[in-house]
């Protein structure tokens, strides 16, 4: 393993404004909501909240243009202030803007800015308008802190910040107990993953005495340290494997992978733009970004890479099977998000780090579009979310319909849309991954990709291309969304169509793999040995064949499902009946929430109430405190009886005291 290209720092003093501008928006709108409530005019809220995010996007573009002019491997940096200094250990509040964080900043501020604009229309009638945008701005600040941090500790601050904002935004309508519970569920499940993340950070500090990314990479590149990494163990586990798996536990929670994915489908309780921003385009990709940032460390552990790949591909297929049977339009997209995140982790486990980050980018385009399109449908149908009560909406909402069609074709991997390029690259690189399970991972990933085409075609057909099943009153009022909502849809639709050309495969005419070349200075590469996990040489002809086969399978699935829902709807009931237990298991999401409730939640509640509260708190702590209080009171009541107010009684007690003293001296001689 060779380290990444030599780095050259170019210090600038304006990087801090990229995250600080949204923070200013949070403070302005947050204080405005606390002081003025609904008297704070919405035009002012819009100008501050949306304008500052687009200003951050403009600064990110400036950084991108500057990076293009600098030598390959150079990066921008700014130390805002010294932060933690304990002995020889230091962690500054430092910001890093290299080619990887540049990509993430453009996604967070670009797609995030469009979602802010969309929210102007979607949340226009909500009474807590300023509070909503203050939370959205705070999230943007936290996410930018996460991706721009130059060390693990500051990254963890952003990591926890987006977790807090997720809780606030999922439970935004906290008056509804179900929505409040969804926010708490997301917060608690993420804490489980974050415990593993902290263990990974502590181990890195113990081993390397630094958390700075470039210092860590230099440490691992040292021959002496590389020997230590290859032979040192901790609890019987190789140190690199221990660190990478501990950090991956955090990624499993944040990026909703098996077994900690259960919070993300429930997170659809929040406003739909929140689903698009946090749970499709940015926050849930934090785990993918973390592995991409620490790629040089993961390459020391083939075991960790294999675990990442297997968890990712298993999640991709598992979540796709749940998406087949869900009827809530947002729930289908939620499980789709979990599945697509699985593809990203599959790429990371195959050491195809650039391919994983590229799918992160294309997914931000088409999945944000799908969520915003779903929000447009819900907005136009006065809150209706059940696919069984939709249909024929292409006539009522043509812009929403045809932009969502672009996202549908992209996520299904149809040539030449964005998802085709990124997903096919992941499957190919997984097939030739640095372990002996490439064929298995490819087959599972291929089935998940076909499953994506099936459940997404079902969604599009039920919503737009079947007969109307709308309630007459809802149908009468159904309408296209305002321009503040459809303009972001149109922009994201264009990106979903042309986004793949950012990394057009070299084996196709005009191929340049520009995105992969852009990330080369940041991404450490695995050994360029011949990978023959298939038992055949990895040739261009094989790659083209599998590419054509993958697209053909997706198109066949689209045509099959489209024909069934357009002309043979009765077949769906017959298929469900034939599948029997499998259908019920998928429909009930394999009863995972119920299993967790029985095995984890209820026992924790029982232990909390009967042992921690009734026995420990009320019995021991309160018993001790109340017992001491009762004893003090009893003593006081006893002594109170001798305080009669009569002088003769006091004289008598004085006499007894004197006699006692005399007796003591007499008998002590």
WOBELJO-V552580 format. One record per helix or strand of 2 or more residues. SS is the DSSP state (~ for helix, > for strand). FROM is the first residue (numbers start at 1). TO is the last residue. Records with the same first field share a line. If there is no record, write none. Layout:
BEGIN
SS: FROM-TO / FROM-TO
END
This chain:
BEGIN
>: 8-11 / 74-86 / 89-97 / 233-234 / 237-238
~: 16-39 / 42-69 / 99-122 / 129-148 / 152-170 / 177-208 / 213-221 / 223-231 / 239-254 / 262-269 / 272-281 / 283-293 / 295-298 / 302-323 / 329-349 / 353-380 / 387-389 / 393-396 / 398-411 / 418-431 / 438-465 / 472-477 / 483-503 / 514-519 / 540-567 / 570-579 / 581-587 / 589-640 / 647-667
END
